[in-house]
Amino acid sequence: MALYETDDARAERRRRVLLTGATGYIAGQLLPAFRERYDLRLIDVRETDASGNIVEGVEAFDLLSDEDSTLEPLFSDVDVVVHCLRRLGQRQKVLEHNQRQEGYPPRAH
């Protein structure tokens, strides 16, 4: 699903975008344009950027540790998810979480 739609009926409503890692560097580069164009839901593990500045509208959640029942509502009623989440040393945990969400059995280690 593209962020931009050409259908006139859908163009009248702003797309709802969930942005993960919203206080990080990459999200910080995207946010000015995204705030102008989309209805945003911003999530990250903290509400401040690396300089300690509060990022307006961020909800604090940990996508890797919080219960699925807590996280599931975050993804409802959104058109697009833009993942800017980055955690060093968590690659395997992220892969396993994604596989679990897609219904794949866990891999043997």
C-alpha positions as a LaTeX table, in Angstrom:
\begin{tabular}{lrrr}
\hline
Residue & $x$ (\AA) & $y$ (\AA) & $z$ (\AA) \\
\hline
Met1 & 0.00 & 0.00 & 0.00 \\
Ala2 & 1.54 & 3.31 & $-1.05$ \\
Leu3 & 1.59 & 6.34 & 1.19 \\
Tyr4 & 0.08 & 8.40 & $-1.61$ \\
Glu5 & $-3.26$ & 7.48 & $-3.15$ \\
Thr6 & $-4.63$ & 8.70 & $-6.44$ \\
Asp7 & $-8.26$ & 7.81 & $-5.78$ \\
Asp8 & $-10.13$ & 11.11 & $-5.19$ \\
Ala9 & $-12.39$ & 9.73 & $-2.46$ \\
Arg10 & $-9.45$ & 8.48 & $-0.43$ \\
Ala11 & $-7.36$ & 11.56 & $-1.15$ \\
Glu12 & $-9.84$ & 13.64 & 0.87 \\
Arg13 & $-8.88$ & 11.91 & 4.10 \\
Arg14 & $-5.37$ & 11.98 & 5.43 \\
Arg15 & $-3.62$ & 8.64 & 5.67 \\
Arg16 & $-3.07$ & 7.31 & 9.20 \\
Val17 & 0.62 & 6.42 & 9.66 \\
Leu18 & 2.16 & 4.56 & 12.61 \\
Leu19 & 5.82 & 5.56 & 12.96 \\
Thr20 & 7.99 & 3.36 & 15.19 \\
Gly21 & 11.28 & 4.64 & 16.60 \\
Ala22 & 9.76 & 8.12 & 16.54 \\
Thr23 & 12.43 & 9.76 & 18.71 \\
Gly24 & 15.36 & 8.47 & 16.65 \\
Tyr25 & 17.49 & 10.25 & 14.08 \\
Ile26 & 15.82 & 8.88 & 10.93 \\
Ala27 & 12.31 & 9.52 & 12.24 \\
Gly28 & 13.43 & 13.03 & 13.18 \\
Gln29 & 14.31 & 13.64 & 9.55 \\
Leu30 & 10.92 & 12.33 & 8.39 \\
Leu31 & 8.68 & 13.97 & 10.99 \\
Pro32 & 8.48 & 17.53 & 9.60 \\
Ala33 & 7.12 & 16.31 & 6.24 \\
Phe34 & 5.04 & 13.53 & 7.81 \\
Arg35 & 3.36 & 15.95 & 10.23 \\
Glu36 & 2.23 & 18.07 & 7.27 \\
Arg37 & 0.88 & 15.17 & 5.23 \\
Tyr38 & $-0.41$ & 12.46 & 7.55 \\
Asp39 & $-2.33$ & 11.74 & 10.73 \\
Leu40 & 0.39 & 10.22 & 12.86 \\
Arg41 & 0.65 & 7.76 & 15.67 \\
Leu42 & 4.19 & 7.98 & 17.06 \\
Ile43 & 5.70 & 5.30 & 19.27 \\
Asp44 & 9.10 & 4.69 & 20.81 \\
Val45 & 10.57 & 3.36 & 24.05 \\
Arg46 & 11.05 & 6.94 & 25.25 \\
Glu47 & 9.42 & 10.31 & 24.63 \\
Thr48 & 12.65 & 12.30 & 24.18 \\
Asp49 & 15.23 & 12.41 & 21.41 \\
Ala50 & 18.97 & 11.84 & 21.90 \\
Ser51 & 19.39 & 15.48 & 22.99 \\
Gly52 & 16.73 & 15.11 & 25.68 \\
Asn53 & 14.09 & 17.14 & 23.83 \\
Ile54 & 10.51 & 15.93 & 24.09 \\
Val55 & 9.14 & 14.76 & 20.74 \\
Glu56 & 5.54 & 15.92 & 20.60 \\
Gly57 & 2.93 & 13.18 & 20.35 \\
Val58 & 5.13 & 10.17 & 21.14 \\
Glu59 & 3.59 & 7.31 & 23.10 \\
Ala60 & 6.05 & 5.16 & 25.06 \\
Phe61 & 5.89 & 1.45 & 24.21 \\
Asp62 & 8.54 & $-1.24$ & 23.84 \\
Leu63 & 7.72 & $-3.27$ & 20.74 \\
Leu64 & 10.18 & $-5.96$ & 21.75 \\
Ser65 & 9.15 & $-6.43$ & 25.38 \\
Asp66 & 5.54 & $-5.31$ & 25.86 \\
Glu67 & 2.80 & $-7.95$ & 25.69 \\
Asp68 & 1.17 & $-8.51$ & 22.31 \\
Ser69 & $-2.22$ & $-7.67$ & 23.83 \\
Thr70 & $-0.83$ & $-4.24$ & 24.75 \\
Leu71 & 0.68 & $-3.64$ & 21.32 \\
Glu72 & $-2.08$ & $-4.94$ & 19.06 \\
Pro73 & $-4.33$ & $-1.85$ & 19.44 \\
Leu74 & $-1.46$ & 0.37 & 18.27 \\
Phe75 & $-1.68$ & $-1.19$ & 14.83 \\
Ser76 & $-5.43$ & $-0.98$ & 14.42 \\
Asp77 & $-6.90$ & 1.82 & 12.35 \\
Val78 & $-3.63$ & 2.66 & 10.58 \\
Asp79 & $-3.07$ & 2.63 & 6.85 \\
Val80 & 0.71 & 2.34 & 6.86 \\
Val81 & 3.44 & 1.38 & 9.34 \\
Val82 & 6.85 & 3.00 & 8.91 \\
His83 & 9.45 & 1.18 & 11.00 \\
Cys84 & 12.39 & 3.28 & 12.11 \\
Leu85 & 12.98 & 1.13 & 15.17 \\
Arg86 & 16.60 & 0.30 & 15.86 \\
Arg87 & 18.04 & $-1.62$ & 18.76 \\
Leu88 & 21.59 & $-2.86$ & 18.81 \\
Gly89 & 21.91 & $-6.49$ & 19.79 \\
Gln90 & 18.22 & $-7.19$ & 19.28 \\
Arg91 & 18.20 & $-8.46$ & 15.68 \\
Gln92 & 17.37 & $-12.06$ & 16.61 \\
Lys93 & 14.64 & $-11.00$ & 19.02 \\
Val94 & 13.03 & $-8.83$ & 16.33 \\
Leu95 & 13.18 & $-11.66$ & 13.79 \\
Glu96 & 11.61 & $-14.11$ & 16.22 \\
His97 & 8.87 & $-11.62$ & 17.11 \\
Asn98 & 8.07 & $-11.06$ & 13.42 \\
Gln99 & 8.00 & $-14.79$ & 12.76 \\
Arg100 & 5.67 & $-15.34$ & 15.72 \\
Gln101 & 3.34 & $-12.63$ & 14.39 \\
Glu102 & 3.31 & $-14.31$ & 10.97 \\
Gly103 & 2.54 & $-17.72$ & 12.49 \\
Tyr104 & 5.90 & $-19.37$ & 11.90 \\
Pro105 & 7.15 & $-21.78$ & 14.56 \\
Pro106 & 10.19 & $-20.62$ & 16.57 \\
Arg107 & 13.57 & $-21.64$ & 15.24 \\
Ala108 & 15.73 & $-24.07$ & 17.22 \\
His109 & 18.92 & $-22.44$ & 18.51 \\
\hline
\end{tabular}
